[in-house]
Amino acid sequence: MSTSQLVFFGLAFATLFSAVLVIAARNPINSAMSLVATFLFLAAIYAQLLAHTIAVLQVLVYAGAIMVLFLFVIMLLSLTHLGDPTPPPALHQVVGGVAAVAVLAGLVVAIWRWHEMAPVGRAREGLLRFGTLEQVGGLLYTRWLLPFEAVSLLLLVAMVGAVVVAKPRI
């Protein structure tokens, strides 16, 4: 087993472990911090797979912006320990668990057959240029500038609206 594979499996294990902690944590703040760790480990996996654009976006969008919103909602709602729920699993929980195992099995099969689908030659060169930060930035600030700025303005208005709505309670 190569060093690259060893690092990949280490990051994969850390990602799965922190994802389990998201579910198992009783305190919502601990759960949110475990979710941040999951996002960061996932970004490291993307970086190791040479998907640097996705890794950067993972950190900026999910570990940064989305988690700030999650923490804002947790703090705003003042969630406390809700007790020890121990009801038996409902039917939808069992079906969800079976579906998750089926998706995991499909993912394992896809990874196992990955070498059969690996691109070669010119297709590989095109893939190495696809999705680079230079290409994404060029498109974002030329062709898609107006929608990008509209989304920025929409997010700003939503944030100001959330603060105005929450102000009487703060």
Backbone torsions as a table, in degrees:
resi	resn	phi	psi	omega
1	MET	NA	131.7	-177.3
2	SER	-79.9	167.5	178.8
3	THR	-64.5	-38.3	179.4
4	SER	-62.0	-42.4	177.9
5	GLN	-66.8	-38.9	179.1
6	LEU	-62.8	-42.7	177.7
7	VAL	-65.1	-42.3	179.4
8	PHE	-60.2	-48.6	-179.2
9	PHE	-66.7	-33.5	174.9
10	GLY	-63.8	-45.1	177.7
11	LEU	-66.0	-38.1	178.6
12	ALA	-63.9	-43.1	177.9
13	PHE	-63.2	-44.0	179.5
14	ALA	-63.0	-37.9	178.0
15	THR	-63.8	-47.0	179.7
16	LEU	-64.7	-40.3	179.8
17	PHE	-63.4	-45.7	-179.9
18	SER	-69.2	-30.0	176.0
19	ALA	-67.9	-37.5	176.1
20	VAL	-65.8	-37.4	177.8
21	LEU	-64.6	-30.4	176.7
22	VAL	-60.3	-42.0	-178.0
23	ILE	-77.7	-38.2	-172.4
24	ALA	-82.0	-20.0	-176.1
25	ALA	-67.5	136.1	179.0
26	ARG	-86.2	-29.7	179.5
27	ASN	-88.7	128.5	-178.2
28	PRO	-63.4	-31.1	178.0
29	ILE	-67.6	-43.1	177.1
30	ASN	-62.9	-38.0	177.5
31	SER	-64.0	-42.1	179.0
32	ALA	-66.3	-39.1	177.8
33	MET	-67.6	-34.5	174.9
34	SER	-67.0	-33.9	176.6
35	LEU	-67.1	-37.7	174.8
36	VAL	-60.8	-44.5	178.3
37	ALA	-61.5	-40.7	177.8
38	THR	-60.6	-45.4	178.9
39	PHE	-62.0	-40.5	-179.3
40	LEU	-69.0	-40.9	176.2
41	PHE	-63.9	-38.7	177.6
42	LEU	-64.4	-39.8	176.1
43	ALA	-63.1	-37.9	177.1
44	ALA	-65.1	-36.7	176.2
45	ILE	-64.7	-43.8	177.0
46	TYR	-59.3	-43.3	-180.0
47	ALA	-64.1	-39.2	178.9
48	GLN	-67.5	-29.1	178.3
49	LEU	-86.5	12.1	178.0
50	LEU	64.7	27.1	174.0
51	ALA	-103.3	67.0	-172.8
52	HIS	-65.5	-35.8	179.1
53	THR	-61.8	-46.4	-179.8
54	ILE	-66.7	-36.3	178.4
55	ALA	-62.5	-45.1	179.5
56	VAL	-65.3	-43.5	179.0
57	LEU	-65.5	-35.5	176.8
58	GLN	-58.9	-45.5	-179.3
59	VAL	-70.0	-46.2	-176.8
60	LEU	-67.3	-48.7	-173.1
61	VAL	-80.6	-53.0	-173.1
62	TYR	-84.1	-57.0	-177.1
63	ALA	-68.5	-24.3	179.7
64	GLY	-94.3	-79.4	-169.8
65	ALA	-67.3	-49.7	-176.4
66	ILE	-64.3	-41.3	-179.0
67	MET	-69.3	-31.6	174.5
68	VAL	-62.4	-41.8	177.9
69	LEU	-65.7	-42.3	177.3
70	PHE	-58.8	-48.0	-179.1
71	LEU	-64.8	-36.8	177.0
72	PHE	-60.6	-44.3	179.7
73	VAL	-67.0	-41.5	178.9
74	ILE	-62.1	-44.6	179.7
75	MET	-67.4	-37.9	-178.2
76	LEU	-67.4	-38.5	-178.8
77	LEU	-81.4	-13.4	-178.6
78	SER	52.2	54.6	-179.8
79	LEU	-68.0	133.9	177.2
80	THR	-120.1	-178.8	178.6
81	HIS	-62.9	125.2	-173.2
82	LEU	-96.8	7.6	-179.5
83	GLY	101.1	-169.5	-176.7
84	ASP	-112.9	90.2	179.6
85	PRO	-75.0	123.9	180.0
86	THR	-131.8	36.8	176.8
87	PRO	-73.4	157.5	177.8
88	PRO	-66.2	153.6	-178.1
89	PRO	-63.3	136.7	178.8
90	ALA	-80.3	169.4	-177.3
91	LEU	-61.6	-41.8	-179.0
92	HIS	-66.1	-29.2	176.6
93	GLN	-70.4	-39.6	178.5
94	VAL	-66.6	-43.9	178.6
95	VAL	-63.3	-40.3	177.4
96	GLY	-63.3	-40.7	177.6
97	GLY	-64.2	-42.6	178.0
98	VAL	-64.4	-41.0	178.3
99	ALA	-64.4	-39.2	178.5
100	ALA	-64.5	-40.8	177.9
101	VAL	-65.0	-39.2	178.4
102	ALA	-64.4	-41.9	177.6
103	VAL	-64.7	-40.9	177.4
104	LEU	-62.3	-41.2	178.1
105	ALA	-64.0	-41.6	176.6
106	GLY	-63.0	-38.7	178.0
107	LEU	-65.4	-41.0	178.3
108	VAL	-62.6	-43.0	178.5
109	VAL	-63.8	-41.6	179.4
110	ALA	-64.2	-40.8	178.3
111	ILE	-67.8	-38.0	-179.6
112	TRP	-62.8	-34.6	-178.6
113	ARG	-97.0	12.6	-175.6
114	TRP	-59.3	-39.2	-176.8
115	HIS	-61.9	-25.5	178.4
116	GLU	-73.3	-23.4	-175.4
117	MET	-104.4	5.7	-175.7
118	ALA	-66.7	131.0	179.6
119	PRO	-72.4	150.7	179.6
120	VAL	-129.6	158.5	172.1
121	GLY	62.4	-129.9	-175.4
122	ARG	-64.9	-34.3	178.6
123	ALA	-61.2	-38.2	179.3
124	ARG	-67.4	-39.1	178.8
125	GLU	-63.1	-40.1	177.6
126	GLY	-64.9	-37.3	179.0
127	LEU	-68.0	-32.7	179.7
128	LEU	-68.4	-29.0	179.0
129	ARG	-87.8	-22.9	-175.6
130	PHE	-68.8	131.4	173.5
131	GLY	76.2	19.2	177.0
132	THR	-70.9	160.8	179.0
133	LEU	-60.1	-36.6	179.4
134	GLU	-63.2	-44.5	-179.4
135	GLN	-68.2	-44.5	179.7
136	VAL	-64.5	-44.4	178.6
137	GLY	-63.2	-40.7	177.9
138	GLY	-60.5	-45.2	178.8
139	LEU	-68.7	-39.9	-176.4
140	LEU	-65.5	-37.7	-175.8
141	TYR	-99.8	6.7	173.0
142	THR	-119.6	-75.7	-174.3
143	ARG	-68.9	-38.0	-173.7
144	TRP	-109.5	26.6	-176.9
145	LEU	-65.5	-46.6	-178.2
146	LEU	-62.9	-48.7	176.4
147	PRO	-62.7	-35.1	178.5
148	PHE	-62.7	-45.4	179.0
149	GLU	-69.2	-33.6	178.1
150	ALA	-65.7	-41.3	177.5
151	VAL	-65.5	-39.4	177.4
152	SER	-60.7	-44.6	179.2
153	LEU	-65.1	-41.2	179.0
154	LEU	-62.5	-42.8	177.8
155	LEU	-65.1	-38.1	177.2
156	LEU	-63.4	-44.6	179.0
157	VAL	-63.7	-40.6	179.0
158	ALA	-63.8	-40.1	-180.0
159	MET	-67.5	-43.6	177.8
160	VAL	-63.7	-40.4	177.4
161	GLY	-62.4	-40.0	178.8
162	ALA	-65.1	-39.5	179.1
163	VAL	-68.5	-39.7	178.8
164	VAL	-65.2	-41.3	179.9
165	VAL	-67.2	-38.6	-175.9
166	ALA	-84.0	-14.6	-173.7
167	LYS	-56.8	-43.3	-179.8
168	PRO	-62.3	-27.1	-178.5
169	ARG	-89.2	-14.3	-176.1
170	ILE	-86.2	NA	NA
